[in-house]
Amino acid sequence: MEEPTSFEDSRRLTGPNLFFARPGAVLEALGVDCVRADLIGQWRIHARAMSAELGWPQVELRARAHAKGCSLALTAPVDQWFSATEVNEWAWQAARGEAELFAPGHALATDADSARHTLRLFARAERKPALMALLDAAHARDVPALLDDDLLTLGSGCAGRSWPLDALPAVEQVRWSDLHGIPTALVTGSNGKTTTVRLLAAMLRAHGLRTAFSCTDGVFRDGEMFDSGDYSGPAGARTVLRMDDAEAAVLETARGGILRRGLAVDHCDAAIVTNISVDHFGEYGIDDLDGLTQAKLVVAHAVCEGGALVLNADDAQLLAHAGALQCPLAWFALDHEHPRLVAARAQAQSTCAVHHGSLLLSHADASHDLGVVADMPLTLDGLARYNIANIAGASLLATVLGVPAQTIASVLAEFGRSHADNPGRLETWRVGGISVLMDYAHNPDGLQGLLDIAQALRGAGRLGLILGQAGNRGDAQIRELAAVAASVSPELIVLKDMEGYLRGREQNEVANLLRDELMARGMDADRLPMCSTDMEAARHALGWARAGDVLVLPIHAPRARAALRGCLDQLERDGWQAGGPLAMNPAHD
């Protein structure tokens, strides 16, 4: 028999998560041995018994098998998260008889009496009665609460107040009448999240609300950057919801944060899942599209009564999983006559889709023409089909949050006209006789959508692109990205590593994988140069291009995007022509 294995990771789940609609803990057990029914059964017995010893009410348990082993999760009171990880680890080790894993201060798996004594002390030290009283009072008053290791926030934005956990007030000391939530939306999916966040934020601002949002590029307050970096997880959500002047909040909610910790909030007025595509397989027990869909749909747990979860009817995964959802739904698609949208309208659900070239919003028994799709700058004359979907989804979110249709239409008529509206996402230049597309495209579906636009612009010219991938993708996913690139037969692909995204890979390891796959698909080595940085790759592509060519530049690092944007703007101002000397400021590297 295979030697017993232990666990790879044991962590707190501080909000609604893949396993439950409430907090708890999860342990990632490794090895095929971990899915044995007898071991999981023993884990359940031990975990339930110890939870009862600690007085935890109505504990839920879930075991979820995956390719590497099994995720073992249990619920626990909000003030017992660390204790929950200890109980979970002890229950698994006790099920396996792993006495050798005992460490001072932790429960001994082979001695139940000693373990009970240790875990009771651990739980007693962690309890926070004042916190629990405040959370109960907030729940009774329908006041949202936000909690982390240091602070409790009751209410949100301009109607919230925070206290350190070691200086909490008594329930009767809180001015409850001053506290409430602000309009809040969660945005998740595989592609289009940041565009949807920015577009919705623009609609809320046009509606007169001071709006804060978080995304992969940072935290923004009323259109101005508050902090840069990837804030698409719980830390970004908490930062936004604690801004004391925010009147509305839009929170990009990435898969990684959902799986690591769960949602930062258990209450929102609207949420969206933009789409589901192959990406990030093999992390946190997610091995296939069904698992990824379940992870994204965790946002459904937070949608409040009177709100709605907005879903993409053109996505087969979302269609397949929608029947299990309990929250109100709204649907978008590219075709107004999509069967799911027709059925949704018959059930008085809101929809948004293209009808005879215009975007038609159906809501509350009324239809609103939001404008001709091809006239909306974000659609690039109607070529950017994925942005048409993003527009439809954002319009539904705005409608759920109370933004009038005429306000939505006015934003759609202008948003995307300036590079500042949606930096790094389908930014376009016509410079030196060549067309340049810069985008965040980071997975096969995203790249395919970008290349579809490039093909439509290509005409008789050549196509060049730069290509890289994050190191935390599996070899098969990296090769699939190369296959998408090869499918349009570009004359040039400049290969590179993603700056700051090696994620454990060696330098050029990913670039070499891409090159191997591209050559296997018939591309010659002399069409596949390799560069070490984004800017070097962009410089090579621009130097190669001639009038009539199209360049596709997927750039992911924010600093590199900003540098390239500055260079392209400068070339445009200088009247540079393709084939001429390429003066790009070395300071931009």
N, C-alpha and C positions, 0 to 999 in steps of 0.2 A: 504494500500500500504506500501511496505517496506520503512523504513526511508532512506532519502538520504544518500549516502556514499560519501566520498571524494576520496583521492588518497593515495596510499601506497608509491610511489616513483616518483620523478621528476628529470630527469638527462639529461646532455648533451650527444649528440652523436657526437663525435669529428672526425669521419671518416666514410667511407662506412659502412652500417649497415643493419640490418634485414629489414628495411623499405625503405631505399633509397640508392642510390649510392653516396650520398653526406651528409655532416653533418647536424645536426639539434638538436632536443630535443624530448624526449618522456616522457609521464606521464602514470603511471600505476593506472588506476581507478579500484576500488574494488567493488564487489557485482554484483548480477545478474541484478540489476537495470541499471547498467552502459552500457549494450548493447542495451538499448532501442533506436530505430531508431530516435525518435524525439529528444532525448538528444544529440546523436551524430551529428545529423543534425544541432542543435543549436551550438554545439561546432565548427563545421566546419564554420558556418557563422561568429561567433565571432572571431575565429582564423584568417580567411582570411581577415576580415575587419581590424583587428588590424595590421596584417602584412602589409597591404596596407598603413595604416596610418604611419607606420615606414619606408616605402619605400623599403621593401624587395621584390626583383624581383622574379617572378615565384615561389611562395611558393607552395610546395606540402604538402598534408595532407593524413594521412592514419590512419584508425582505424582497430585494429586487436583484435577480440574477443578471449578469452581463458577461462580456467576453473574458474579462480578467478575473472574475470571481463573483462577489455578491455585495450589495449595499444593504446594511442593516440599520434601520432607523427606528427611533422611538420619540414620542412626544414627552414634554416636560413643562412644568411651570416656568414662566418668564424669568423668575429670579433663581432658576436652578440649571441654567444652561451648561455651566462647567461641570456640575455634578452629573448632569445627564451624560456627558461624554465619559465620565468615570464609570458610571453604571453600565453603559453600553460596552465599554472595553472589558470590564469585569465579567459581564454576562457571557461575552464571546469566549473569553479565556477560560471561564468555568466550564462552558460547553465543551471545550477542547481539552481541558485538563492541563493548561499551559502554566504550570507553577514556575517554570524557569523565567517567565516574563515579569515576575514580581519585582517591584522596586519600592524602596522606602516611601511612605506617604500614600501609596496606592493599595487598593484592595487585593488581598491574596486569593487567587482563584480556587485554590484547593482547601480553603478554610472558610466556610460560610459564616461562622460566628464572627471571626476576625473581620471578614469583609463587611458584614453588617455594621459592626462598630466603626470601622474606618469611614464608610460611606455616610453613616449618620452624622459623624463629626464634620465631614466635608459639606454635606447639605446644610447643616445647621449654621456653619460659618458663612455660607453664601446667601442665606435667606435675607430678604429685604421687605419686611412687612409694610413699611411706609410706601415703598414703590408699588407693591401689589394693591394697596388701598387706593392709591391715586389712579392706577390703571383701571381698577374696577369702577371708580367714580367717573372717569373719562368715558368708559364704555357705556355706562348708564346714561350719560348726557350726550352720546353720539359725538364726542370730541376726539379727533384723531390723536394718537400718541406715537412718538418717535423715540426709540431707545437705542443707545449704544453703550460702550463700556464706561463712559464718563458722564453722559448727559441724558436727562429725560426732557422731551419737548412735548407739551400739550398744546393742541392746535397746530397751525402751520402758517408760514409766511408772516404777513402783517397781523395775523390774528393768532399768533403762537407765542409761547414763552418757554424758556428753558431753565432748568436747574441742575446743578451738579448732583450726582447720585449720593454724595456724602452730605448734602445740605438740602434735602427735600422738605417742602412745606407739608403741613397737615392738610387733609382734604378741605377742612373748613377755612383754611387760610387762602385758598386759591380763588381768584375772581373769575369764576366759571363763565359769567356772562360775556367776558371779553374774548373768550377762546372759541375758535371754530376752525374748520378747514377752509382752504382756498381751492378753486377749481384746479384739479390735478389730473394729468394724463400720463400713462405709462406707454412707452413705445418699444416694441421688441420685434424680432424677425431676423432673417438671415441677411437680407439686403434692404437698403433704403431707409434704415432707421434714422440716421442723422439728418438726411434731407427732410424726412417727415417731421422730425422734431423742430427743425428750423422753420419749416413752412407753417406748422401749427402755431409756433411762438409768434411769428409775424402776424397771423390772423388774430391771435389774442391781443397783441399790442394794438392792432388796428381797431379792435373793439374797445380800446381804452383801458386795458388792464396792464399794470406793470408786471411783466412776465420774466421769470427766471427759468433757465433750462440747463440741463446737463447732457453731455454727449461725449463721444470719443475724442473730441478736440478740446474739451474743457468745460468750465462752468461759466454761464453768461447771464448777465443781469440787464434786462431792457435793451438787448442788442449789443452790449459792451462786454468784453471778456473780463471776467472776475478772476479766473485762474486757468492755466493751460494744463494739458495732460489728458489722459484717458479717464474720464469721470463717468463712464457708462455703467458703473456698479453702485452698490449701496452707499459708498462714501459720497458720490456725486449727488444722489437723491437727498441724503441728509443735509448736505451743504445748501442745496437749493431751498429745501423746505424750512430751513432755519434762517433764511434771509428775511430780516424784519420789515422790509418794504415790498416784498413780493406779493402780488395780488393773484397770480396764477403760476402754475408750475408744470413744466413738461420734462419728463424724465426718461432718457434713453436707458433701456434696461437690457443689458447684454446677457447672453447665455451663461458666461462664466460666473458672474455675480449671483445669478439665480441658483446655480448648482453648488457654488461654494457656501453661500450663506442664506439663500432664499431672498425674497423681496425685502426691500428696506421698509415698505409700507404695507399695511393690511387694508388700506382704504384708498380708492381712487374713483374719480367720476367717469373716466373713460380710459380705455386701453386699446391697443391695436397689435395684431401680429401681421406684419407686412407680407411675409412669405416664408417658406421653409425650403432650404436647399442643402446639399451635401457640404458639410463643413465641420471641423472640430471633432470628428469621430475619434473615439478612443479615450476621451477625457471624461472623468467623473462618471464612468459607467455608461456613457452614451455611445452606442455602436451603430445606430441606424436611424433612418428618418422618423420612424415612429417614436423612438426615444427622444429625439431632438424636438419633435412636435410637442410631446408631453411637457418637456422642459419649458418651451416658449409659452405654452398655454397656462403655466402657473399664474400668469398675470390675471387670469379669470377669477382667481380666488379673491382678488382685491377689489373687483368692480362692485360698486355699491348699488343698492336699490335705486332705480331711477337713472342709472348710468347705462353704458353699453360697451361691449367688447366688439371692436371692428375687425372683421376678417376678410381675407382675400378669396373670393369665390373662384378665381382662376388657379388656385393652389389645391392640388388633389389631396395633400395631406390634411389641410385645414378642413376641407369638405368632409373627409372621412372621420375626423375627430370631433367635429362640431356637435354631433348628436349627443355626446356625453356631457356637454357643458350645461351648467345650471343658470348662468347669468344671462341677461338680455343681450341680443346680438344685433349687429348691423353689418351689411355686406357691401363690398365694392368689387368691380370687375371692369374689364375693358369694353364689355358689351352690355348695354342696358337690358337686352333680352336674354341674358344668361339665365338658364332655368332656375338656378338658386336665387337670383335676384327677383325673378318673377314670383317665386314662391314666398320670398321674404316680404315683398310688398303686399301679397295677399294676407299675410299674417301681421300686417301693420308694422313691420320692421323697416328701418330706414335703409336706403341704398344710394349708391352713387356710381355712375358709369357713363360711358360715351354713347350718345344717341344722335345719329345723323351729324356727326362731326362736332357736336357740342357736349359739354359735360353736364349731365342732368342729375340733380340731387332730388331725391324723393324722401320727404320727411313730414310726419304728422299730417298725412292725407293731402299734402300739397307738393307740387313739383316746381323746381327752380332751375332755370337755365343759368349755369355759372360761366358761360362763355364758350367761344370756339376754341377747341383744344389746340389747334395749330397756331393760334395767336398767343398762347401762353408761353412766355419766354422759357420756362423750365422744360418744355417739351421739345425744344429745338425744331420748330416747324412741324411738330407732330411725329418726328422720327424717334424720340426717346420714349418708347413704349413703357419702360419701367418707371419713368418719371410721371407718365400719365397715371399709372397705378398709384404712385406715391401721392399725387395730387388728389386723387379720388379718396384715398384713405384719410389724408389729412383733413379734407373737407368734411368728411363724416365726423371725425373727432371734434372739429370745431363746432359743428352743428350740435353734437351731444353736449358740449360745454356752453351752449347758448349764444354762439356767434351768429348774427343774422346772415342770411344767404347773400345779401348785397355786399356785405363787408368781405365775405369769403371771395366773392367774384372780383372785387376790386384788388385784393391781394394777388390773386392768380393772374391778373392782367399785367402785373409789374414784377412779381418775384422771379428772380433769376436774370433780370436784365443787367444787374451789376454783379461783378465777381464777388463782391462783399456779401451778397445775399446767401450764397451757399458754397463757401470756399472749399476746394478740394473735391467737389462732386460735380462732375460734368461741366467743368469750366472749359470754355472754348475760346480760341484765338484764331484769327486769320492774319497771319504774319508772314511777310516775305513770299507770298504766293502759295503758302502751304496752310492746311487746316490742322490745328493742334487740339486734341482732346485730353484734358487732365482729369482723372477720376480716382476714386478710392477702390475701384473694383478689386476685390480680395479673394474671390472664390470663383469656381467655374461659371455659375449662373451670372454673377456680376460681370465677369469678363465677357461672356457671350453677349449680354445686352449692350455693352460698350462697343464691341466689335460689329454688332449689327448696325449701329449708327455709323461707324467708320466706313463700313461697306457701302452704305447708302450715299455717303459723301465722296467716295473714292473716285467714281467716274473712271477716266482713263489713267489716273495717276497710280503711284505705287503706295503700298501700305507698310509702315514701319511701326514697331511698338517696342516698349521695354517690358521685361517680365521678371518678376520675382515672387517669392512666396515665403510666408513665415515658417520658421523651423519647427513649430509645434504641430504642423500638419503631417500626416502620415505620408509615406512614399507614394502610395496609390493616389492620394489626393493631389500631391504635387504633380504627378504624371498626368492626372486628369486635367489640371490647369494647362499643361503643355499641349495636351490633345486639342483643347478648345482653341488655343492660339494657332496651332498648325492647321486647323480646319478651314481657315480663311486664306491660306497660302500667302502670308505676308512676305514681302521681299527682304525684310530685315526684322530680326528679333534680338534686341540687346539684352543679354542676361545679366542679372545682378542679385546680390543678397538684399534682403530687406533690412535697411539700417535700423538697428535696435531690436530686431525681431529674430535673431538667430535661434533663441530658445533652446540652447543646448547643442545645436548643430555646429559643425566645424565651418570655418570660412570657406565659401564657394561650394559647400556640400549640396545645398539646395540648387544652386545654379547649374551644377554638373548633372544633377538628376533631371532638371528641365532640359538641358542640352541633349542628354542621352535619349529622352523620349522624343524630342523634336527630330533628331536625326533618324530614329527608328521609324518616324512617320514621313521620311523622305526629304527633310530639309538639309541642305549642304552646310558643312561646318563654316564656310566663309560667310554665310548669312547669319551666323550666330556668335557675334563677338561677346566678350564678357567684360564687364566693368565692375569696379569695386564699390562705387557709390551711386546714389540716385542722380546726382548732378553730373557725374561723369557719363552716366548712361544717357541722360537727356542731351548733353552736349554732343555725344557721338551721333545720336539720332538726328539732331538738328543739322549737324555738319553733313550728314549723308543726304538729307532731303533736298528735293528740287521742286520747282513750281508745279503745282497740281497734285503733289503728294499729300497723304494724310498720316499724321503721327498720333499714336495712342500712347499716352503716358500715365499708367497707373502708379501713383506715388502715394506712399502710406505714412511716412514719417512727417509730422506736422512741420518741422523745421525745414525739411527738404521741399515740401510743397510751397511754403512761403518763399523760399529762395528761388525756386523755379518760376513762381508767379512773378516775382520781381524782375527776373531776367527776361521773361517773355514780354512783359509790359515795356521794358527798356528797349528791346529789339523793335517793338511796334512803334515806339516814339522815335527811334533813330531811323526808321524807314529801311531797316535791314531787308535784304533780298536773299532768298534761298540760293545757295551756291557761293555767296560772297563771304568775306572774312567774318568769322563769328566771334565778336567781342563780348564775352560773358565775364562779368566781374568775378575774379577768383574769390572775393570775400563771400560770395554766395555759396561756395562749396561747403 
